[in-house]
Amino acid sequence: MTLHSFKPVALSLILAGAALAQKAPAKTILVVNGHTAAGAVVQINGHPYVDVNALARMMNAVVNLEPGRVIVTIPALEPGSRPDQPAAGLSKDFAKAGISQLAAMWEWKGAIASAIRSGVAGGSWLAPWLQDHRVRAEGSLSQTSLAAKTESDQKALQLLKNQLATLGEWDSTTQATIHSLNGEQTVNPTVAQNDPLLTKISACGNFLNTMLVSGEFVDSPSCH
């Protein structure tokens, strides 16, 4: 082959290579549950084809190649879980508001306990004083409710509401008990310490404090 005949052949090969390069399928990004893999999808004639190995890595799966087939094994999920299930974390704003509300409820609890120790039936100071603590605790709950954004926040909020309701029940029971004494005596502190409502309030309060500080939602029978 002469030099003159070689040039057209070479030019033809170059043009053919350029044409093949132009027809090369475009690769795009694969997104699975928020995880991405660049160039894992190829578009051919309008149909997407996924890189099995890339997909398997994203799903922690195992790929086995056998004659005539490709086997993908995906690890089993825990019962009730989902691949896209978020962590049970509390949002920072909610945890902060919840701790403030818990402090308001502890103050109310302390006021009720003080009323039991020193309250005399018929005292005009008792009801307004405890009512002030109730209003502050309920107002704090409103702020905590506004801060609840996630599913975990909402679940924790319900526990805080349960605690507030139990405190309200103990407050009403205490005032009724004091007024029933007709000014003849104060409430026996020993009896109050054995009060099942107080026991429940203390257990739930300690649990809520630990949960809010940890930033992770968990449940407890003491708050139901």
C-alpha positions in Angstrom: 0.0 0.0 0.0 1.4 3.4 -1.0 1.5 6.4 1.2 -1.2 8.1 -0.9 -3.6 5.1 -0.5 -2.8 4.9 3.2 -4.0 8.4 4.0 -7.7 7.9 3.0 -7.8 4.6 5.0 -6.4 6.3 8.0 -8.8 9.2 7.6 -11.7 6.7 7.4 -10.6 5.0 10.6 -10.4 8.3 12.5 -13.8 9.4 11.3 -15.3 6.0 12.2 -13.8 6.3 15.7 -15.2 9.8 16.1 -18.6 8.6 15.1 -18.5 5.7 17.6 -17.5 8.1 20.3 -20.4 10.4 19.5 -22.8 7.4 19.8 -21.4 6.2 23.2 -24.2 6.0 25.7 -24.4 8.7 28.2 -23.9 7.7 31.9 -26.0 9.3 34.6 -26.1 9.3 38.4 -28.1 6.6 40.3 -29.8 7.7 43.5 -31.2 5.1 45.9 -32.7 6.3 49.3 -30.5 9.4 49.1 -27.3 7.5 48.3 -25.7 8.3 45.0 -23.4 6.5 42.5 -22.0 8.5 39.6 -22.1 6.9 36.2 -24.1 3.9 37.4 -26.9 4.3 34.8 -26.5 4.1 31.1 -29.2 5.3 28.6 -29.4 3.2 25.5 -32.3 3.8 23.0 -34.2 5.6 25.7 -34.0 2.7 28.2 -31.9 3.0 31.5 -29.5 0.2 32.3 -28.1 0.0 35.9 -24.7 -1.2 36.9 -25.6 -4.2 39.1 -22.3 -3.9 41.1 -22.9 -0.3 41.8 -26.5 -0.9 42.9 -25.4 -3.8 45.1 -22.8 -1.7 46.9 -25.4 0.9 47.7 -27.7 -1.7 49.2 -25.0 -3.7 51.0 -25.9 -6.6 48.7 -23.8 -9.5 47.3 -23.6 -10.2 43.6 -22.8 -13.7 42.2 -22.3 -14.3 38.6 -23.4 -17.7 37.3 -23.7 -19.1 33.7 -26.8 -17.5 32.3 -27.8 -15.5 35.3 -26.8 -12.8 37.9 -27.8 -13.4 41.5 -28.2 -10.4 43.8 -28.6 -11.2 47.6 -29.9 -8.3 49.8 -29.4 -8.6 53.6 -32.7 -9.1 55.5 -34.1 -6.1 57.4 -35.0 -6.2 61.0 -38.8 -6.7 61.6 -40.6 -3.4 61.2 -37.7 -1.5 59.7 -37.4 0.1 56.3 -34.3 0.9 54.1 -35.1 4.6 54.3 -36.2 4.6 58.0 -34.6 7.6 59.8 -32.8 7.3 63.1 -34.9 7.8 66.2 -33.1 11.0 67.1 -34.8 14.1 68.7 -34.3 17.4 67.0 -32.1 19.8 69.0 -34.7 22.5 69.3 -37.3 20.0 70.6 -34.9 18.5 73.1 -34.0 22.0 74.4 -37.7 23.0 74.7 -38.5 19.7 76.3 -35.9 20.1 79.0 -37.3 23.6 79.8 -40.7 22.2 80.0 -39.5 19.4 82.3 -38.0 21.9 84.6 -41.3 23.8 84.8 -43.0 20.5 85.7 -40.4 19.8 88.4 -41.1 23.2 89.9 -44.9 22.4 89.9 -44.2 19.0 91.5 -42.1 20.7 94.2 -44.9 23.3 94.9 -47.4 20.5 95.3 -45.0 18.6 97.7 -44.6 21.9 99.7 -48.3 22.3 99.9 -48.6 18.8 101.3 -45.9 19.5 103.9 -47.2 22.9 105.1 -50.6 23.5 103.5 -53.4 24.0 106.0 -56.9 23.4 104.7 -58.7 26.5 103.6 -55.5 28.5 103.1 -56.3 31.3 100.6 -52.8 31.2 99.2 -52.8 27.5 98.2 -55.0 27.4 95.1 -53.6 30.6 93.3 -50.1 29.5 94.1 -50.4 26.1 92.6 -52.4 27.5 89.7 -49.5 29.8 88.8 -47.2 26.7 88.5 -49.8 24.9 86.4 -50.1 27.9 84.0 -46.3 28.1 83.6 -46.0 24.3 82.9 -48.9 24.4 80.4 -47.4 27.5 78.7 -44.0 25.7 78.4 -45.8 22.7 76.8 -47.1 25.0 74.1 -43.6 26.1 73.2 -42.4 22.5 73.2 -45.3 21.5 70.9 -44.2 24.2 68.4 -40.7 22.8 68.4 -41.8 19.2 67.6 -41.0 18.6 63.9 -40.0 15.0 63.6 -41.9 11.7 64.3 -39.6 11.1 67.2 -40.4 14.6 68.5 -44.1 13.9 68.3 -43.8 10.6 70.3 -41.7 12.3 73.0 -44.1 15.2 73.1 -46.9 12.7 73.9 -44.9 11.4 76.9 -44.5 15.0 78.1 -48.2 15.6 77.8 -48.9 12.4 79.8 -46.6 13.7 82.5 -48.3 17.0 82.6 -51.7 15.3 82.8 -50.6 13.2 85.8 -49.2 16.2 87.5 -52.6 17.9 87.1 -54.3 14.9 88.6 -52.0 14.9 91.6 -52.5 18.7 92.0 -56.3 18.3 92.1 -56.1 15.3 94.4 -53.8 17.1 96.8 -55.9 20.2 97.0 -59.1 18.2 97.5 -57.3 16.2 100.3 -56.1 19.4 102.1 -59.5 21.1 101.9 -61.2 18.0 103.2 -59.3 18.4 106.5 -61.3 21.5 107.4 -58.3 23.2 108.9 -57.8 20.7 111.6 -54.5 19.3 110.6 -51.9 19.2 107.8 -51.3 16.3 105.4 -49.1 13.6 106.8 -45.9 13.8 104.6 -45.3 10.0 105.1 -48.6 9.3 103.4 -47.7 11.6 100.5 -44.4 9.8 99.9 -46.3 6.6 99.4 -48.8 8.2 97.0 -48.8 6.1 93.7 -49.3 9.3 91.7 -46.1 10.8 93.1 -44.2 7.5 92.5 -45.4 7.5 88.9 -44.5 11.2 88.4 -41.0 10.8 89.8 -40.3 7.7 87.7 -41.5 9.3 84.5 -39.7 12.6 85.2 -36.4 10.8 85.7 -36.9 8.8 82.5 -37.8 11.9 80.5 -34.8 13.8 81.7 -32.5 10.9 80.6 -34.2 10.6 77.2 -34.1 14.4 76.4 -30.5 14.7 77.4 -29.5 11.7 75.3 -31.3 13.1 72.3 -32.7 9.7 71.3 -36.4 8.7 71.6 -37.3 5.7 73.7 -40.5 4.8 75.5 -41.3 3.9 79.0 -44.4 2.4 80.8 -43.9 4.9 83.6 -45.1 7.7 81.3 -48.3 6.0 80.3 
